[in-house]
C-alpha cells in the first residue's frame, strides 16, 4: 500500500528531486497550457489548501527562518519564467525529507529536508524544482484534465494527500476515495511534468548563481545514509528513476560535485531550526568550533533555561562578528530572559536603525516594547511596515495590540479582522469589523469599514 500510495499521488506532492544535467544540454522549454481554471478559482483553491495544511501540520512561525526561506525562494523565482509571479514559501515542522508545490505559488518545505541539506545550493535545487512546477501550472494543468473535480473540496484533498505521505492509514483511505472518483487520470503526465520541472529548475538554479550539482550531492547523501538496500528504502528515489540513473553515473558525480559553496547564513538558519526542538544543550563551543556550532549551542542553552551560559556563548560570537544581526537578535532574547529588558531594548533599537527593512527585528522590538508598556512607541515602529506586512498574522497581532493599547480601538479591531480573514474566518472577522465601526469616529474610515463588512458578508 505504501508504494501504491506514493505513486498514485506523486503529482500533487510536487516531489523535490530534479535531474542535475549540464546547463548546456537544456532542451527547449514547453509552454504552459492556457486552458486552465481561472486565477480567482486558483486563489480560492489555494486558501482552502493552506487552511487544510495548517490544520494538519505545524507551520514554523519563526520570523527569522521564514524571512530566510522566502528571501532564498524569491531570489530563485526572479530567474524563473514568471519572475513577477507571487510566491510564498513556508516550512513545516516535520522530520520528513520532502517538499511540495501547492496552488497559487505556495511552496512548502519540511524542516527535515532543510536540516538534511549540507549547502545552500542543495536547498536551492529543491526550491528551484518546486518553483518550476508552479510556473508551468502543473497542478492546474492536471486538474484541468479532470472535469469532474469539485474545487470546493479539492483544497482539503490536496492537503490530505500531503498528510498521507506521513500517515499511511489516512493516506490509504484518501487514495481509495480519490481513485474511486477518477483521480488516477490526473497522473497521466506526471513523468512529463517532472521532466519539464527538471529542465526549468536547472535553468533557474544556474541563472541564480547556485551550483547546479547540488541535487547530486544531496541525493548521494541519502543513498549513503541507507547502505542496506537503499533504493527500496528511499521513497523519493523510487519516484524518480532518472535520478537513480544519474547517481549510477559515478564519473559524472565525481567530476561535478565539488566546489559547492555553503553560505554562512544557511548554516546559522540550520542551527536555529535544530535548536527549536532541543531538550538538552546541543553541541559545544570551543576555539575550533564554527560560528554555526556555537550559535546552535547558545540557542539550545537558552531553550533549556540556561540563559547565563547562553549569554557567555553569544558574547563570544558577537566579538567574532559584531555585524551579524542573528547574533544581536539572540543577544536581545537572552537579555530579556535574564530580565535585562533595558539592555535588550537598546540592542533592538540599534538593529532597527541599521536594518530598517528586516522585519524579524521590527517584530521583536515592537513585541518587547509592548511587554514594557510602551505601546505608542511600538505603534510608531510597526506603522512604517504596514504596507509590506499587512498579510503577516504575527505583524497584524502586534499592530492590533499596539493600536488598542494606544487608544486607537477602531484600528485595532480592524487589524484583528484582517487576521481572521487570513484564516477565512468570516464570522469572527465580521464581529471585529462591527466593533471597529462602533469605535470609529472618523466618518471616512467608518465608511471603509462598512464597505469591508458588506464585502465579506455577501
Secondary structure, 3 states (H helix, E strand, C coil): CHHHHHHHCHHHHCCCCCCCCCHHHCCCCCCCCCCCCCHHHHHHHHHHHHHHHHHHCCECCCHHHHHHHHHHHHHHHCCCCCCCCCCEEEEECCCCCCEEECHHHEEEEEHHHHHHCCCHHHHHHHHHHHHHHHHCCHHHHHHHHCCCCCHHHHHHHHHHHHHHCCCHHHHHHHHHHHHHCCHHHHHCCHHHHHHHHHHHHHHHHHHCCCCCCHHHHHHHHHHHCCCCCHHHHCHHHHCCHHHHHHHHCHHHHHHHCCCCCCCHHHHHHHHHHHHCCCCCCCCCCCCCCCHHHHHHHHHHHHHCCCHHHHHHHHHHHHHHCCCCHHHHHHHHHHHHHCCCHHHHHHHHHHHHHHCCCCHHHHHHHHHHHHHCCCHHHHHHHHHCCCCCCCCCHHHHHHHHHHHHHCCCHHHHHHHHHHHHHHCCCHHHHHHHHHHHHHHCCCHHHHHHHHHHHHHHHC
